[in-house]
Amino acid sequence: MSSPYRAIFAAPGTKSFSVAGLLGRMPLSMMGIGIVTMISQLTGRYGLAGALSATLAMSAAVFGPQISRLVDRHGQSRVLRPATLVAAVAVAGLLVCAQQGAPDWTLFVFAAGAGTVPSVGSMIRARWAAIYRDSPRELHTAYSWESIADEICFIFGPIASIGLSTAWFPEAGPLIAGVFLLVGVFWLTAQRATEPVPHPREPGKKGGSALKSRGLQVLVATFVATGAIFGSIDVVTVAFAEEQGHKAAASLVLAAYALGSCLAGAVFGLLHLKGSPTKRWLLGVCAMAVSMIPLQLAGNLPFLAVALFVAGLAVAPTMVTTMALVEQHVPRAKLTEGMTWTSTGLAVGVSLGSSAAGWAVDGMGADAAYVVSVVAGALAAAVAFLGYRRLGRPAPTRGGHGADERHHEDEHRLA
């Protein structure tokens, strides 16, 4: 590990909450694909499998920001455990109903209930922000590390989930994902010393949503289009690999995409960057859009893997910069909610991109269906250009830098 990364882990408790966060966010990459694999094996109905996965994603998009808003007000330990237990019970209900062949509506009810799973990545980033709020260099490295952790999950999570469900028993992938969630969240919430200070709403004062921030609106809208890129790539790549006669190789090709992002994130965290993060963000979004064009030229899986690896190089740096911009445009009392809104935008975009890509594959074939990724990239770039000026004006009052809050935080950690 290079020295900038060693430096951020010098703070007490950072290693423990990072490992807990890695476990807790594994379901992000395991649960959806695990449900698809489970249902397709038990029933052979890919339409039902896809609909359940989309229900889970949209439910998480609805519940996620609300859970994070409660976290900002009441603290991670008080909110995350009940929310996680609800999600775990819902996952268990889904697995039992699927195994017993219960009516379809029961599957959708439990899939929707599983959407109460918290945004663990946002919780970990909020802890980093609390520790290094006055150290931009270290915070940049910490956000880069979290981007690496995200990509590690997306490299190994789908492979593990599919492998467990196919080699062990159909319900194994979602089951192990649920175990990771419980262990990760309960371990994380046991670490009170690094938990960010909650900001209870003052009596008589309306709380409001972090999404009222014009800058955050631009970031979330751009991330909807960005999520459509990711969702369409997943679906079309699986279809393309099947057309090539090597469907199982799709997971390796997609891992190349995540690997490119992971390596770029690692290097990005070592850089001491100057200048406007808004310009870096705009450049990153445009680079992601342009990198979609070569995918339409892929005639075989090796070329596609290389093209996706190169495309992945733009992902992590853009994500890291986005989190830095969220921190600039959202008051500290709403930081976790603000970060979760970006994840919500991605989740909505993934659902839309997956659906559009499925229709494109059926109508045009996998070779031509990467046009959905190209269109999504163009939309992301267009939104970024249109909202660029809003991002140039950070929130006038960030809050949380005064001595009173520091004293409040010390009291909270000693409690």
C-alpha positions as CSV (number, residue, x, y, z in Angstrom):
1,M,0.0,0.0,0.0
2,S,1.5,3.4,-1.0
3,S,2.2,6.0,1.6
4,P,-0.9,8.2,1.1
5,Y,-3.1,5.2,1.9
6,R,-1.0,4.3,4.9
7,A,-1.5,7.8,6.1
8,I,-5.3,7.8,6.1
9,F,-5.3,4.5,8.1
10,A,-3.2,6.0,10.8
11,A,-6.3,7.4,12.4
12,P,-7.7,5.1,15.1
13,G,-10.6,2.9,14.1
14,T,-10.3,3.5,10.3
15,K,-9.1,-0.1,9.5
16,S,-12.0,-1.7,11.4
17,F,-14.8,0.4,9.9
18,S,-13.3,0.0,6.4
19,V,-13.4,-3.8,6.7
20,A,-16.9,-3.7,8.2
21,G,-18.0,-1.4,5.4
22,L,-16.5,-3.8,2.7
23,L,-18.5,-6.7,4.1
24,G,-21.7,-4.6,4.5
25,R,-21.7,-3.3,0.9
26,M,-21.1,-6.7,-0.7
27,P,-24.9,-7.2,-1.1
28,L,-24.8,-4.1,-3.4
29,S,-23.2,-6.3,-6.1
30,M,-24.5,-9.7,-5.0
31,M,-28.2,-9.4,-4.2
32,G,-29.6,-8.3,-7.5
33,I,-27.7,-10.8,-9.7
34,G,-28.3,-13.5,-7.0
35,I,-32.0,-13.0,-7.2
36,V,-31.9,-13.3,-11.0
37,T,-29.8,-16.5,-10.8
38,M,-32.0,-18.0,-8.0
39,I,-35.3,-17.3,-9.8
40,S,-34.1,-18.4,-13.2
41,Q,-32.9,-21.7,-11.7
42,L,-36.0,-22.4,-9.7
43,T,-38.6,-21.3,-12.3
44,G,-36.8,-20.7,-15.6
45,R,-38.7,-17.4,-15.8
46,Y,-36.1,-14.7,-16.7
47,G,-38.9,-12.0,-17.0
48,L,-39.9,-12.6,-13.3
49,A,-36.3,-12.7,-12.2
50,G,-35.6,-9.3,-13.9
51,A,-38.8,-7.7,-12.5
52,L,-37.9,-8.8,-9.0
53,S,-34.4,-7.4,-9.3
54,A,-35.8,-4.1,-10.6
55,T,-38.3,-4.0,-7.7
56,L,-35.4,-4.4,-5.3
57,A,-33.4,-1.6,-7.0
58,M,-36.3,0.8,-7.1
59,S,-37.3,0.1,-3.5
60,A,-33.8,0.8,-2.4
61,A,-33.9,4.1,-4.4
62,V,-37.1,5.1,-2.4
63,F,-36.0,4.0,1.1
64,G,-32.3,4.7,0.9
65,P,-32.4,8.5,1.2
66,Q,-35.0,8.4,3.9
67,I,-32.9,6.0,6.0
68,S,-29.8,8.2,5.5
69,R,-31.8,11.3,6.5
70,L,-32.7,9.5,9.8
71,V,-29.0,8.6,10.2
72,D,-28.0,12.2,9.9
73,R,-30.5,13.1,12.6
74,H,-30.2,10.2,15.0
75,G,-26.9,8.5,14.3
76,Q,-25.8,5.4,12.5
77,S,-26.1,2.9,15.4
78,R,-29.7,3.9,16.2
79,V,-31.0,3.7,12.6
80,L,-28.9,1.1,10.7
81,R,-29.6,-1.9,12.9
82,P,-33.4,-1.8,12.7
83,A,-33.3,-1.0,9.0
84,T,-30.9,-3.9,8.4
85,L,-33.0,-6.3,10.4
86,V,-36.1,-5.4,8.3
87,A,-34.1,-6.0,5.1
88,A,-32.7,-9.3,6.4
89,V,-36.2,-10.6,7.3
90,A,-37.5,-9.5,3.9
91,V,-34.6,-11.4,2.1
92,A,-35.4,-14.5,4.2
93,G,-39.0,-14.3,3.3
94,L,-38.1,-13.9,-0.4
95,L,-35.9,-17.0,-0.3
96,V,-38.5,-19.1,1.5
97,C,-41.3,-18.1,-0.8
98,A,-39.2,-18.7,-3.9
99,Q,-38.1,-22.2,-2.7
100,Q,-41.7,-23.1,-1.7
101,G,-43.2,-21.9,-5.0
102,A,-45.4,-19.2,-3.4
103,P,-47.5,-16.9,-5.5
104,D,-45.6,-14.2,-7.4
105,W,-47.1,-11.3,-5.5
106,T,-45.4,-12.6,-2.3
107,L,-42.0,-12.4,-4.0
108,F,-42.6,-8.8,-5.0
109,V,-43.7,-7.8,-1.5
110,F,-40.5,-9.3,0.0
111,A,-38.3,-7.8,-2.7
112,A,-39.7,-4.4,-2.0
113,G,-39.1,-4.9,1.7
114,A,-35.5,-5.8,1.1
115,G,-35.1,-2.3,-0.3
116,T,-34.6,-1.0,3.3
117,V,-31.0,-2.1,3.0
118,P,-28.9,0.9,4.0
119,S,-26.3,2.6,1.8
120,V,-23.3,1.3,3.6
121,G,-20.8,3.0,1.3
122,S,-22.3,6.4,2.2
123,M,-22.0,5.6,5.9
124,I,-18.3,4.8,5.5
125,R,-17.7,8.0,3.5
126,A,-19.4,10.0,6.1
127,R,-17.0,8.6,8.7
128,W,-14.0,9.6,6.6
129,A,-15.5,13.0,6.1
130,A,-15.9,13.4,9.9
131,I,-12.3,12.4,10.5
132,Y,-10.6,14.4,7.7
133,R,-13.0,17.3,7.3
134,D,-10.2,19.8,7.7
135,S,-7.7,17.8,5.6
136,P,-8.7,17.9,1.9
137,R,-5.6,15.9,0.8
138,E,-6.4,13.0,3.1
139,L,-10.1,13.1,2.4
140,H,-9.4,12.8,-1.4
141,T,-7.3,9.7,-0.7
142,A,-10.0,8.3,1.6
143,Y,-12.7,8.8,-1.1
144,S,-10.4,7.1,-3.6
145,W,-9.9,4.2,-1.3
146,E,-13.7,3.8,-1.0
147,S,-14.0,3.8,-4.8
148,I,-11.5,1.0,-4.9
149,A,-13.5,-0.9,-2.3
150,D,-16.7,-0.4,-4.4
151,E,-14.9,-1.9,-7.4
152,I,-13.6,-4.8,-5.4
153,C,-17.2,-5.6,-4.5
154,F,-18.2,-5.4,-8.2
155,I,-15.3,-7.6,-9.3
156,F,-15.9,-10.4,-6.9
157,G,-19.5,-10.0,-5.7
158,P,-21.3,-11.2,-8.9
159,I,-18.9,-14.0,-9.5
160,A,-19.4,-15.2,-5.9
161,S,-23.1,-14.8,-6.0
162,I,-23.6,-16.7,-9.3
163,G,-21.1,-19.3,-8.3
164,L,-22.8,-20.0,-4.9
165,S,-26.2,-20.3,-6.5
166,T,-25.1,-22.6,-9.3
167,A,-22.6,-24.8,-7.4
168,W,-24.4,-25.0,-4.0
169,F,-28.1,-24.4,-4.1
170,P,-30.2,-21.7,-5.9
171,E,-30.8,-19.6,-2.8
172,A,-27.2,-19.5,-1.7
173,G,-26.1,-16.3,-3.4
174,P,-28.8,-14.0,-1.9
175,L,-28.5,-15.9,1.4
176,I,-24.7,-15.2,1.8
177,A,-25.3,-11.6,0.7
178,G,-27.8,-11.2,3.6
179,V,-25.2,-12.7,6.0
180,F,-22.6,-10.2,4.8
181,L,-25.1,-7.4,5.3
182,L,-25.9,-8.4,8.9
183,V,-22.2,-9.0,9.9
184,G,-21.0,-5.8,8.2
185,V,-23.6,-3.4,9.6
186,F,-23.7,-4.8,13.1
187,W,-19.9,-4.7,13.2
188,L,-19.8,-1.1,11.8
189,T,-22.4,0.2,14.2
190,A,-20.6,-1.3,17.2
191,Q,-17.7,1.1,16.4
192,R,-19.1,4.3,18.1
193,A,-15.8,6.2,18.4
194,T,-15.7,6.9,14.6
195,E,-19.4,7.4,14.2
196,P,-20.3,10.9,12.9
197,V,-22.1,13.2,15.3
198,P,-25.9,13.2,14.6
199,H,-27.6,16.5,14.0
200,P,-31.1,16.3,15.5
201,R,-33.7,18.7,13.9
202,E,-34.2,21.7,16.0
203,P,-37.8,22.1,17.4
204,G,-40.0,24.2,15.2
205,K,-37.5,24.1,12.3
206,K,-38.3,22.3,9.1
207,G,-35.6,19.8,8.2
208,G,-36.0,19.6,4.4
209,S,-34.2,17.4,2.1
210,A,-30.6,17.5,1.0
211,L,-31.9,17.3,-2.6
212,K,-33.0,21.0,-2.3
213,S,-29.4,21.8,-3.2
214,R,-29.2,22.8,-6.8
215,G,-25.7,21.4,-7.1
216,L,-26.8,18.0,-5.7
217,Q,-29.7,18.0,-8.2
218,V,-27.2,18.2,-11.0
219,L,-25.0,15.4,-9.6
220,V,-28.0,13.1,-9.1
221,A,-29.5,13.8,-12.5
222,T,-26.1,13.0,-14.1
223,F,-25.8,9.9,-12.1
224,V,-29.1,8.6,-13.4
225,A,-27.7,8.7,-16.9
226,T,-24.4,7.2,-15.6
227,G,-26.3,4.4,-13.9
228,A,-28.0,3.7,-17.3
229,I,-24.5,3.2,-18.7
230,F,-23.7,0.6,-16.1
231,G,-27.1,-1.2,-16.4
232,S,-27.0,-1.3,-20.1
233,I,-23.4,-2.6,-20.2
234,D,-24.2,-5.5,-17.8
235,V,-27.2,-6.7,-19.9
236,V,-25.7,-6.2,-23.3
237,T,-22.4,-7.8,-22.3
238,V,-24.1,-11.0,-21.1
239,A,-26.1,-11.1,-24.3
240,F,-23.0,-10.5,-26.4
241,A,-21.1,-13.3,-24.7
242,E,-24.0,-15.7,-25.2
243,E,-24.1,-14.8,-28.9
244,Q,-20.4,-15.6,-29.0
245,G,-21.0,-19.0,-27.4
246,H,-19.3,-18.2,-24.1
247,K,-22.0,-16.9,-21.8
248,A,-20.0,-17.8,-18.7
249,A,-17.2,-15.5,-19.8
250,A,-19.5,-12.4,-19.4
251,S,-18.5,-12.2,-15.7
252,L,-14.8,-12.0,-16.6
253,V,-15.4,-9.4,-19.2
254,L,-17.4,-7.3,-16.8
255,A,-14.7,-7.8,-14.2
256,A,-12.3,-6.1,-16.6
257,Y,-14.5,-3.1,-16.6
258,A,-14.4,-3.0,-12.8
259,L,-10.7,-3.7,-12.7
260,G,-10.0,-0.7,-14.9
261,S,-12.0,1.5,-12.5
262,C,-10.2,0.0,-9.5
263,L,-6.7,0.7,-10.9
264,A,-7.6,4.2,-11.9
265,G,-9.1,4.9,-8.5
266,A,-5.9,3.6,-6.8
267,V,-3.7,5.9,-8.9
268,F,-6.1,8.9,-8.5
269,G,-5.8,8.6,-4.8
270,L,-2.0,9.1,-5.0
271,L,-2.3,12.4,-6.9
272,H,-2.1,15.8,-5.2
273,L,-4.7,17.6,-7.3
274,K,-5.0,21.3,-7.8
275,G,-7.6,23.4,-9.6
276,S,-11.4,23.2,-9.8
277,P,-12.9,19.8,-8.9
278,T,-15.9,20.9,-11.0
279,K,-13.8,20.9,-14.2
280,R,-12.3,17.5,-13.3
281,W,-15.8,16.2,-12.8
282,L,-17.1,17.5,-16.1
283,L,-14.0,16.0,-17.9
284,G,-14.6,12.7,-16.2
285,V,-18.2,12.5,-17.3
286,C,-17.3,13.4,-20.8
287,A,-14.5,10.7,-20.8
288,M,-17.0,8.1,-19.7
289,A,-19.3,9.1,-22.5
290,V,-16.6,9.0,-25.2
291,S,-15.4,5.6,-23.9
292,M,-18.7,4.0,-24.8
293,I,-18.2,4.5,-28.6
294,P,-15.6,1.7,-29.1
295,L,-17.9,-0.8,-27.6
296,Q,-20.0,-0.8,-30.8
297,L,-16.9,-1.9,-32.7
298,A,-16.3,-5.0,-30.5
299,G,-16.4,-8.1,-32.7
300,N,-15.2,-10.6,-30.1
301,L,-14.9,-11.0,-26.4
302,P,-11.1,-10.2,-26.1
303,F,-11.6,-6.9,-27.9
304,L,-14.6,-6.1,-25.7
305,A,-12.7,-6.9,-22.5
306,V,-10.0,-4.4,-23.5
307,A,-12.5,-1.8,-24.5
308,L,-14.3,-2.1,-21.2
309,F,-11.1,-2.0,-19.2
310,V,-10.2,1.3,-20.9
311,A,-13.7,2.6,-20.3
312,G,-13.4,1.7,-16.7
313,L,-10.4,4.0,-16.2
314,A,-12.8,7.0,-16.2
315,V,-15.2,5.6,-13.7
316,A,-13.5,5.7,-10.3
317,P,-12.0,9.2,-10.7
318,T,-15.4,10.6,-11.6
319,M,-17.0,8.9,-8.6
320,V,-14.4,10.2,-6.2
321,T,-14.8,13.8,-7.6
322,T,-18.6,13.5,-7.3
323,M,-18.3,12.7,-3.6
324,A,-16.1,15.6,-3.1
325,L,-18.6,17.9,-4.8
326,V,-21.4,16.4,-2.7
327,E,-19.4,17.4,0.4
328,Q,-19.1,21.0,-1.0
329,H,-22.8,21.4,-1.9
330,V,-24.6,19.7,1.0
331,P,-24.6,20.9,4.7
332,R,-22.7,18.6,7.0
333,A,-25.9,17.9,8.9
334,K,-27.3,16.2,5.7
335,L,-24.1,14.8,4.3
336,T,-25.0,11.1,4.5
337,E,-28.3,11.8,2.9
338,G,-26.7,13.7,0.1
339,M,-24.2,10.9,-0.6
340,T,-27.1,8.4,-0.6
341,W,-29.0,10.5,-3.2
342,T,-26.2,9.9,-5.7
343,S,-26.4,6.2,-5.1
344,T,-30.2,6.5,-5.6
345,G,-29.6,8.2,-8.9
346,L,-27.3,5.3,-9.9
347,A,-29.8,2.7,-8.9
348,V,-32.6,4.3,-10.9
349,G,-30.4,4.7,-13.9
350,V,-29.2,1.0,-13.7
351,S,-32.9,-0.1,-13.7
352,L,-33.7,2.1,-16.7
353,G,-30.5,1.2,-18.6
354,S,-31.1,-2.5,-18.0
355,S,-34.6,-2.4,-19.3
356,A,-33.7,-0.3,-22.4
357,A,-30.8,-2.6,-23.1
358,G,-33.0,-5.7,-22.9
359,W,-35.4,-4.2,-25.4
360,A,-32.5,-3.3,-27.7
361,V,-31.0,-6.7,-27.5
362,D,-34.3,-8.3,-28.5
363,G,-34.9,-5.8,-31.3
364,M,-31.4,-5.3,-32.7
365,G,-29.2,-8.0,-31.4
366,A,-26.3,-7.7,-28.9
367,D,-23.8,-6.2,-31.4
368,A,-25.9,-3.1,-32.0
369,A,-27.4,-2.8,-28.5
370,Y,-24.4,-1.0,-27.1
371,V,-26.0,2.0,-28.7
372,V,-28.0,2.3,-25.4
373,S,-24.7,2.8,-23.5
374,V,-23.6,5.4,-26.0
375,V,-26.9,7.3,-25.7
376,A,-26.8,7.1,-21.9
377,G,-23.2,8.5,-22.0
378,A,-24.3,11.4,-24.2
379,L,-27.2,12.2,-21.9
380,A,-24.8,12.2,-18.9
381,A,-22.5,14.6,-20.7
382,A,-25.4,16.8,-21.7
383,V,-26.7,17.1,-18.2
384,A,-23.2,17.8,-16.9
385,F,-22.7,20.6,-19.4
386,L,-26.1,22.1,-18.6
387,G,-25.6,22.0,-14.9
388,Y,-21.9,22.9,-14.8
389,R,-22.5,26.5,-13.6
390,R,-24.6,25.3,-10.6
391,L,-21.6,23.2,-9.4
392,G,-19.4,26.2,-9.5
393,R,-21.3,27.8,-6.6
394,P,-20.9,25.7,-3.4
395,A,-23.4,26.0,-0.6
396,P,-22.8,29.3,1.2
397,T,-22.9,27.8,4.6
398,R,-21.3,24.4,5.1
399,G,-21.7,24.3,8.9
400,G,-19.9,22.1,11.3
401,H,-16.6,23.9,11.6
402,G,-17.1,25.8,14.8
403,A,-15.8,25.0,18.2
404,D,-19.3,24.2,19.5
405,E,-19.7,21.3,17.1
406,R,-16.2,20.0,17.9
407,H,-17.2,20.1,21.6
408,H,-20.4,18.3,20.8
409,E,-18.5,15.6,18.9
410,D,-16.1,15.0,21.7
411,E,-19.1,14.5,24.1
412,H,-20.8,12.2,21.6
413,R,-17.7,9.9,21.3
414,L,-17.2,9.8,25.1
415,A,-20.8,8.8,25.6
